[in-house]
Structures are given as C-alpha cells and as structure tokens.
Amino acid sequence: MAVEPMIEDPLRIGSHTFSSRLIVGTGKYATYELMAQALELSGSECITVAVRRERLIDAEGKNLLDFLDTDRYTILPNTAGCYSADDAVRVARLGREILSQMGNPGANWVKLEVLGDRKTLLPDPIGTLEATRRLIDEGFQVLVYTTDDPVVAKRLKEAGATSVMPAGSPIGSGQGVLNPNNIRICLEYLKDGDPDYPVIVDAGVGTASDVTVAMELGVDGVLLNTGIAHAKDPLMMARAMRLAAESGRLAYRAGRIPKKLYATASSPVEGTIAPSRS
C-alpha cells in the first residue's frame, strides 16, 4: 500500500486548513532572504510574525512582509514580547489591522503570548486567560501559548481558545519536550469529547527529533523558530524539520508497539524447521 499523502490528513485550526503540520516563525534569521528560503524548505503553509512595528523593518530598511508570499502562506500574527493583557490585546489589534490592509485571510486570528518575566519567558497564566477572553469577545480566533500545565490548558479551552499551545520547554532553549507526561495529560483534557480540537506544541524545539517526539505523543502540530533560524545550516534544518513532522505524524497514526520488560523474538521459534531424520 502506498503511503497516504499528508494532504489527506489535514490540520484544521478554526477556519483554517493546512496540509503541513509545521508552523514556522520568521524571527532571528541572519537575513530576510535566508528566512524566505528556509520557510520554503520547511513546507510550512502557516507562518507566524511578531507584529510590533519595530520588528517589521530591519536596519537596512527592508520590510519583512515584502519577503513573504501571502498567496502561499497564511500569516499568523503573534503578540511576542508582551508582558500584560493590555499590551497583548493592543498588539493583536495592530496585527489584524496590518493584515486586513494586505487582504490576508488570517486577519481575524492571533497567536497570543502574555509573558510573566524576561528571564524565563514563561507565560503569565492570569494575564493570558484575561487576554484570551478579551480577544475572543472582539471576534479573534485565539491560539494560546501556555505552559504544559493541564489545568491551565483546560481553563483556556473553556474560555474559548481556538487552540491551546503548551510549551515543550522554555522559548528558544532547544531542550525539546521536557515533560511528555504533562503533554499527554493536556491532550487527554483538551480532546475529551472533542478529538479534533487542535493542540500544538510551541517552544523549545531544538532539532528534528524533538518534533518527532512531540508528534508521536499525538499533538496536532508543532510551532518552532529558533531551531531552524539558529541552526548551523538553517536550510538543511528546515528540510529536517519538515520530514520530522511528517514521520512523527505517520508513526502516531500507525500506532507504536507496546513497551515490554523482556525480549520478544521477531521470528517464530517453533514450527519453522523440520526435525532432522537420521
């Protein structure tokens, strides 16, 4: 049987549908030209952009948005760098305004980040929940960055979040999925009675195996940035991340064998060789 094309296993987030389960950021690249090449090689169809004005224009006066093909990519604005609900809501509105002027269909959604402090970059659960409620009231589809705390994840979904995005590990740390058991519990809570609810691991991915581990847990996608942008060869890593997301998803759907304490022969030991006659 031929391998089923990934396009037949789409990722659905709110009103958006993608064949790729990898969401890639646009920050931290050496040049916008390198960024554009890496995005293409990653196979991602959804890319996230920090919309604060100072991040859209580089030192040479180049505009990030000029290097993004909006016919190819759906842009997901994010509120990176916000430390209060008020700031996050303001930046989300700014992102919607910018993308609306561009005619981008993703103008009504946002990746919400409300950080607690500058040292850990961990999310502020109270501010995050407040901003989630306010943005939903304003008509946003809210994808929420949070910790891997299952109770917080459950509260965010109850507040109306379109997707809950638990961190694998701290932002930019490259430590991968530090607590797979918490991710499993998040999945259990978030998908209870709602198996199609999208859960996306966001933050901490360092290499392709981290993506595969996350996908094999049963999450619906992975969002990453630094793992590609700061790799020694970003273009090669972008390809690796693409393949990792696809293989991890296929492995999850295939169903792994159970882990056992003792060995089990892979070939039968009885009835395969006729007894000798002498």
C-alpha positions in Angstrom: 0.0 0.0 0.0 1.3 3.4 -0.9 2.0 6.0 1.8 -1.0 8.2 2.2 -0.3 11.8 1.2 -0.2 14.2 4.1 -2.7 16.4 2.3 -5.3 13.7 3.1 -4.6 14.2 6.8 -5.1 18.0 7.1 -4.5 20.2 10.1 -7.6 22.3 11.0 -7.3 25.3 13.2 -10.5 27.3 13.5 -11.5 28.4 10.0 -8.0 27.5 8.5 -6.9 24.2 7.0 -3.3 23.1 6.2 -1.6 20.0 4.8 1.6 20.8 6.7 1.6 20.4 10.5 4.6 22.6 11.0 4.1 26.3 11.8 7.3 28.3 11.5 8.4 31.7 12.8 10.1 34.4 10.9 12.4 35.9 13.5 16.2 35.5 14.3 17.4 34.8 10.7 20.6 36.4 9.5 18.8 37.9 6.5 15.3 38.0 5.2 16.5 36.2 2.0 17.7 33.3 4.2 14.4 33.3 6.0 12.4 33.1 2.8 14.4 30.1 1.6 14.1 28.3 4.9 10.3 28.8 5.0 10.0 27.3 1.6 12.1 24.2 2.5 10.2 23.7 5.7 7.0 23.0 3.8 5.0 25.2 6.2 1.9 26.9 5.0 1.3 28.9 8.1 4.0 31.3 9.4 3.9 33.4 12.5 5.0 37.1 12.6 5.7 39.4 15.5 3.7 42.4 14.6 5.2 45.1 16.8 6.3 47.9 14.4 10.0 47.8 15.3 10.2 44.2 14.2 8.8 44.7 10.7 11.7 46.8 9.4 15.3 45.8 9.7 18.4 48.0 10.0 18.6 48.3 6.1 15.1 49.5 5.9 13.8 46.2 4.4 10.2 45.2 5.3 9.7 41.7 6.5 6.3 41.5 4.8 7.9 42.1 1.4 9.7 38.7 1.7 6.5 36.7 2.4 4.3 35.4 -0.4 0.8 35.8 1.0 -0.6 33.7 -1.8 1.5 30.8 -0.5 1.5 31.4 3.3 -1.2 32.2 5.8 0.3 34.7 8.2 -0.4 34.2 11.9 0.3 37.4 13.9 1.7 36.9 17.3 2.0 39.1 20.4 5.6 38.1 21.2 7.2 40.3 23.8 4.0 41.4 25.6 4.0 41.3 29.4 0.4 42.3 30.1 -3.0 41.5 28.8 -3.5 45.2 27.8 -0.3 45.1 25.7 -1.2 41.8 24.1 -4.7 43.0 23.1 -3.2 46.2 21.6 -0.7 44.3 19.6 -3.3 41.8 18.4 -5.4 44.6 17.1 -2.4 46.1 15.4 -1.7 42.8 13.7 -5.3 42.5 12.5 -5.1 46.0 11.1 -1.9 45.3 9.2 -3.1 42.1 7.7 -6.5 43.4 6.8 -4.8 46.1 4.8 -2.9 43.4 3.0 -6.1 41.4 2.3 -4.8 38.4 4.2 -7.4 35.9 5.2 -5.7 35.3 8.6 -6.5 38.8 9.8 -9.0 37.6 12.3 -6.7 35.3 14.3 -3.7 35.7 16.6 -1.1 33.6 18.4 -1.4 35.0 21.9 1.6 35.4 24.2 1.5 37.1 27.6 4.8 36.6 29.3 5.4 36.6 33.0 9.1 37.8 33.1 12.1 38.4 30.9 14.3 35.8 32.4 12.3 32.6 31.9 9.9 33.9 29.2 7.2 31.7 30.8 3.6 32.7 30.2 1.7 34.6 32.8 -1.4 32.3 33.3 -3.6 35.1 34.7 -2.8 37.6 32.1 -3.0 35.0 29.4 -6.5 34.0 30.5 -7.7 37.6 30.7 -6.3 38.5 27.2 -7.9 35.3 25.8 -11.3 36.3 27.0 -11.0 39.8 25.8 -9.8 38.9 22.3 -12.5 36.3 21.9 -15.0 38.9 22.7 -13.6 41.1 19.9 -14.0 38.2 17.4 -10.5 36.8 17.3 -9.6 33.2 16.8 -7.1 32.8 19.6 -4.2 30.3 19.6 -2.8 30.5 23.1 0.8 29.9 24.2 0.8 28.4 27.6 2.8 26.2 29.9 2.3 22.4 29.9 0.1 22.7 33.0 -3.0 20.6 32.1 -5.4 22.5 34.4 -4.4 25.9 32.8 -4.7 24.3 29.4 -8.3 23.2 30.2 -9.2 26.6 31.5 -8.0 28.3 28.3 -10.1 26.0 26.2 -13.1 26.6 28.4 -12.6 30.3 27.8 -13.0 29.7 24.1 -9.4 29.4 22.8 -9.3 28.1 19.2 -6.2 26.1 20.0 -4.1 25.6 23.2 -0.3 25.5 22.6 1.6 24.1 25.5 5.3 24.7 25.6 7.7 21.7 25.2 10.3 23.7 27.1 11.3 27.4 27.6 11.3 29.6 24.5 14.5 29.3 22.4 16.0 26.8 24.9 16.3 23.9 22.4 15.6 21.4 25.2 12.7 19.6 23.3 9.8 18.1 25.1 10.9 18.0 28.8 7.7 16.6 30.3 5.9 14.3 27.8 3.6 13.1 30.5 2.1 16.6 31.0 1.6 16.9 27.3 -0.2 13.6 27.3 -2.5 14.9 30.1 -3.1 18.1 28.2 -4.1 16.1 25.2 -6.5 14.0 27.4 -8.1 17.0 28.9 -8.3 19.1 25.7 -9.6 16.3 23.4 -12.0 14.7 25.9 -15.3 14.7 23.9 -13.6 16.8 21.2 -11.0 14.7 19.4 -10.5 17.2 16.6 -9.5 20.1 19.0 -6.1 21.3 17.8 -3.2 21.0 20.3 0.1 22.4 19.1 3.4 22.2 20.9 5.0 25.6 20.9 8.6 26.5 22.0 11.7 24.7 23.0 12.3 22.6 19.8 16.0 22.3 19.1 16.2 19.6 16.4 14.2 17.3 14.2 13.9 14.5 16.8 12.2 17.0 19.1 9.5 17.5 16.5 9.1 13.7 16.0 8.8 13.1 19.7 6.0 15.8 20.0 4.1 14.5 17.0 4.3 10.9 18.3 2.6 12.0 21.5 -0.4 12.8 19.4 -0.3 16.6 19.2 -1.7 18.1 16.0 1.3 20.3 15.1 4.5 21.9 16.2 5.4 25.6 16.1 9.1 26.5 16.0 11.5 29.2 15.1 14.9 29.2 16.7 15.6 25.6 16.0 15.8 26.5 12.3 16.9 30.1 12.3 19.9 29.5 14.6 21.0 26.1 13.2 24.5 25.9 11.7 22.7 25.3 8.4 19.2 26.7 8.6 18.2 25.4 5.1 19.2 21.8 5.9 17.5 22.0 9.3 14.3 23.3 7.7 14.1 20.2 5.5 14.8 18.0 8.5 12.0 19.6 10.5 9.6 19.1 7.6 10.4 15.4 7.4 10.3 15.0 11.2 6.8 16.4 11.4 5.6 14.1 8.7 7.3 10.9 10.1 6.1 11.7 13.6 2.5 12.1 12.5 2.7 8.9 10.5 4.2 7.0 13.4 1.4 8.3 15.7 -1.3 7.2 13.3 0.4 3.8 12.8 0.5 3.0 16.5 3.7 2.0 18.2 4.2 -1.4 19.7 3.8 -1.6 23.5 7.0 -1.4 25.6 7.9 -4.7 27.3 10.3 -5.6 30.1 11.8 -8.7 28.3 12.8 -9.5 24.8 10.4 -10.9 22.3 11.8 -12.8 19.3 10.9 -11.2 16.0 10.8 -14.5 14.2 8.8 -17.6 15.4 10.9 -20.2 17.1 8.5 -23.2 16.6 7.4 -24.9 13.5 9.8 -23.3 11.1 12.4 -26.1 10.7 11.5 -29.7 10.0 13.2 -32.1 12.5 16.2 -34.0 11.1 15.8 -37.7 10.4 18.9 -39.8 10.9 
